[in-house]
Amino acid sequence: SKIPIYDGVRELLELGLIEPGISMNWQAFSDRVIINNRENILTKAVFGSETSGGLVISLPEAKLNIFKQSYTVPFWVIGKVTETNPGKVVINE
């Protein structure tokens, strides 16, 4: 996956240590998400409160180089907006 996951998070989720925000976020946003992966653990991590809430930024691809030059902390490009599924986030991995 292109989505960075901290070391140890997968193991905690596999043990069943799931924070309440995952269920709350799933109920609120699952209708806007298409999940094409078979890995339930990654899906849980994506819906965690700690992985969202302003940490995901969407911008036109033409502005990516400007963003790279201006933003001084590490970041990851994890996907792109397409016309295929308007209004939806698609998780492929």
matplotlib code that plots the C-alpha trace (Angstrom):
import matplotlib.pyplot as plt

x = [0.0, 1.1, -0.5, 2.2, 1.4, 3.6, 5.5, 3.4, 0.0, -0.8, 0.0, -2.2, -5.1, -4.7, -4.8, -8.2, -7.0, -9.3, -10.0, -13.6, -13.1, -12.8, -16.4, -17.6, -15.7, -16.8, -20.5, -20.1, -18.0, -18.2, -20.8, -18.0, -15.3, -14.8, -12.5, -10.9, -8.4, -8.7, -6.8, -9.3, -6.5, -5.4, -9.1, -9.3, -6.2, -7.5, -10.7, -8.8, -9.1, -5.4, -5.0, -7.5, -8.9, -6.9, -3.9, -5.2, -4.9, -6.4, -5.0, -4.8, -1.9, -0.5, 0.1, 1.9, 5.4, 4.6, 3.3, 6.5, 8.7, 6.6, 5.9, 8.9, 7.9, 7.6, 4.5, 3.3, 1.2, -1.2, -3.6, -5.2, -8.7, -10.2, -13.5, -14.2, -15.8, -16.9, -17.2, -15.6, -12.3, -11.1, -8.7, -7.0, -4.3]
y = [0.0, 3.6, 4.6, 4.7, 2.7, 3.0, 0.0, -2.0, -0.7, -3.8, -6.1, -4.0, -4.1, -7.9, -8.3, -6.5, -3.2, -1.0, 2.6, 3.7, 6.3, 3.5, 2.4, 6.0, 7.0, 3.8, 4.6, 8.2, 7.8, 4.2, 5.2, 7.3, 4.7, 1.8, -0.9, -3.1, -4.8, -8.0, -6.8, -5.8, -4.6, -1.8, -0.7, -0.4, 1.7, 4.0, 4.7, 5.4, 8.9, 9.3, 8.8, 11.3, 14.6, 17.0, 14.8, 13.9, 16.7, 16.8, 19.1, 19.3, 17.2, 20.3, 21.9, 18.9, 20.3, 23.6, 21.7, 19.7, 22.8, 24.5, 21.7, 20.9, 17.8, 14.3, 13.4, 10.6, 10.8, 7.9, 8.3, 10.5, 11.9, 10.3, 10.6, 6.9, 7.1, 10.8, 11.6, 8.4, 7.4, 4.1, 1.9, -0.6, -2.1]
z = [0.0, -0.6, 2.7, 5.4, 8.5, 11.6, 12.8, 15.3, 14.2, 12.1, 15.1, 17.5, 15.1, 14.6, 18.4, 18.3, 19.9, 17.8, 18.9, 18.9, 16.1, 13.5, 14.0, 14.1, 11.0, 9.1, 9.9, 8.8, 5.6, 4.3, 1.7, 0.1, 0.1, -2.3, -0.9, -3.5, -1.1, 0.8, 3.8, 6.5, 8.8, 6.4, 6.1, 9.9, 9.9, 7.2, 9.2, 12.5, 13.9, 13.9, 10.2, 9.0, 10.1, 8.0, 7.3, 3.8, 1.3, -2.2, -4.8, -8.6, -10.0, -11.7, -8.2, -6.8, -7.6, -5.9, -2.9, -2.8, -2.8, -0.1, 2.3, 4.5, 6.3, 4.8, 2.9, 0.7, -2.5, -2.0, -4.9, -7.4, -8.2, -11.3, -13.2, -12.7, -9.2, -8.6, -4.9, -3.8, -2.3, -3.7, -1.7, -4.0, -1.8]

ax = plt.figure().add_subplot(projection="3d")
ax.plot(x, y, z, "-o")
ax.set_aspect("equal")
plt.show()
